[in-house]
């Protein structure tokens, strides 16, 4: 029984490597895309919420409208547990704001804590 030439071994190794990459690449690309989407969602909610903290006439502001629409749409599109957690924290921020036009000190504290919770999420 012959073990084959070096060229046959290299060819076999290259085929195994090609098949492994072909199987792993879609998983890696999907994981990377999810990570980027989660990071973007997190940043949008944090930035918008920070703008709303000391704003007057919140209900009339563009930032409040954007945050409300973003959270409601993105919750439907959530594809993994991290995304759901991020959007739930965004929804919690909207619930704290409620119908207030200007946040009280207690509401600002609650929103600040939720923003801190968002910052702690590892993506």
C-alpha positions in Angstrom: 0.0 0.0 0.0 1.4 3.4 -1.0 0.8 6.5 0.9 0.9 8.7 -2.3 3.1 11.4 -3.5 3.6 14.8 -1.9 1.6 16.4 -4.6 -1.4 14.2 -3.8 -1.1 15.0 -0.1 -1.0 18.8 -0.8 -3.9 18.5 -3.2 -6.0 16.6 -0.5 -5.1 19.1 2.1 -6.1 22.0 -0.2 -9.5 20.3 -0.9 -10.2 19.8 2.8 -9.2 23.5 3.5 -11.5 24.7 0.6 -14.5 22.7 1.9 -13.9 23.9 5.4 -13.8 27.5 4.3 -16.9 27.1 2.2 -18.8 25.7 5.1 -17.5 28.2 7.7 -17.6 31.4 5.7 -21.4 32.0 5.6 -21.6 31.5 9.4 -18.8 34.0 9.9 -20.3 36.6 7.6 -23.7 36.3 9.2 -22.2 36.6 12.7 -20.2 39.6 11.7 -23.3 41.3 10.1 -25.4 40.6 13.3 -22.6 42.1 15.4 -22.5 45.3 13.2 -26.3 45.7 13.3 -26.3 45.3 17.1 -23.6 47.8 17.5 -25.4 50.3 15.3 -28.7 49.8 17.1 -27.0 50.3 20.4 -25.3 53.5 19.3 -28.5 54.9 17.8 -30.5 54.3 21.0 -27.8 55.7 23.3 -27.2 58.8 21.2 -30.9 59.6 20.8 -31.6 59.0 24.5 -28.8 61.2 25.6 -30.2 64.0 23.4 -33.6 63.6 25.0 -32.3 63.7 28.6 -32.2 67.5 28.9 -34.6 68.4 26.1 -37.8 70.4 26.5 -40.9 69.6 24.4 -39.8 66.0 24.0 -43.1 64.8 22.5 -42.7 67.3 19.7 -39.0 66.5 19.0 -37.7 64.7 16.0 -35.4 62.6 18.2 -38.3 61.2 20.2 -40.2 60.4 17.0 -37.1 58.7 15.5 -36.5 56.6 18.6 -40.1 55.5 18.8 -40.2 54.4 15.2 -36.7 52.8 15.4 -37.6 50.7 18.4 -40.9 49.6 17.1 -39.6 48.6 13.6 -36.3 47.1 14.9 -38.2 44.9 17.4 -40.0 43.2 14.5 -36.6 42.7 12.7 -34.7 41.4 15.7 -32.8 38.2 14.8 -31.0 37.3 18.0 -31.1 37.6 21.7 -28.7 40.5 21.9 -30.7 42.5 19.5 -33.9 41.8 21.5 -32.2 42.9 24.7 -31.0 46.1 23.1 -34.4 47.0 21.7 -36.1 46.1 25.0 -33.9 48.6 26.8 -34.8 51.2 24.1 -38.5 50.4 24.8 -37.9 50.8 28.5 -36.4 54.2 27.9 -39.5 55.2 25.9 -41.7 53.9 28.7 -39.8 56.0 31.3 -40.3 59.1 29.1 -44.0 58.2 28.6 -45.9 61.3 27.7 -43.6 63.8 29.5 -42.5 66.9 27.7 -39.6 67.4 30.0 -38.0 64.7 32.2 -38.0 65.0 36.0 -34.8 64.3 37.9 -36.1 60.8 38.7 -36.9 60.1 35.0 -33.4 61.4 34.0 -31.9 59.0 36.5 -33.9 56.1 35.2 -33.0 56.8 31.6 -29.3 57.3 32.6 -29.3 53.8 34.3 -30.9 52.3 31.2 -28.2 53.9 29.0 -25.6 52.5 31.3 -27.2 49.1 30.9 -27.0 49.5 27.2 -23.3 50.4 27.4 -22.6 47.2 29.4 -24.0 44.9 26.7 -21.1 43.1 25.0 -21.5 42.7 21.3 
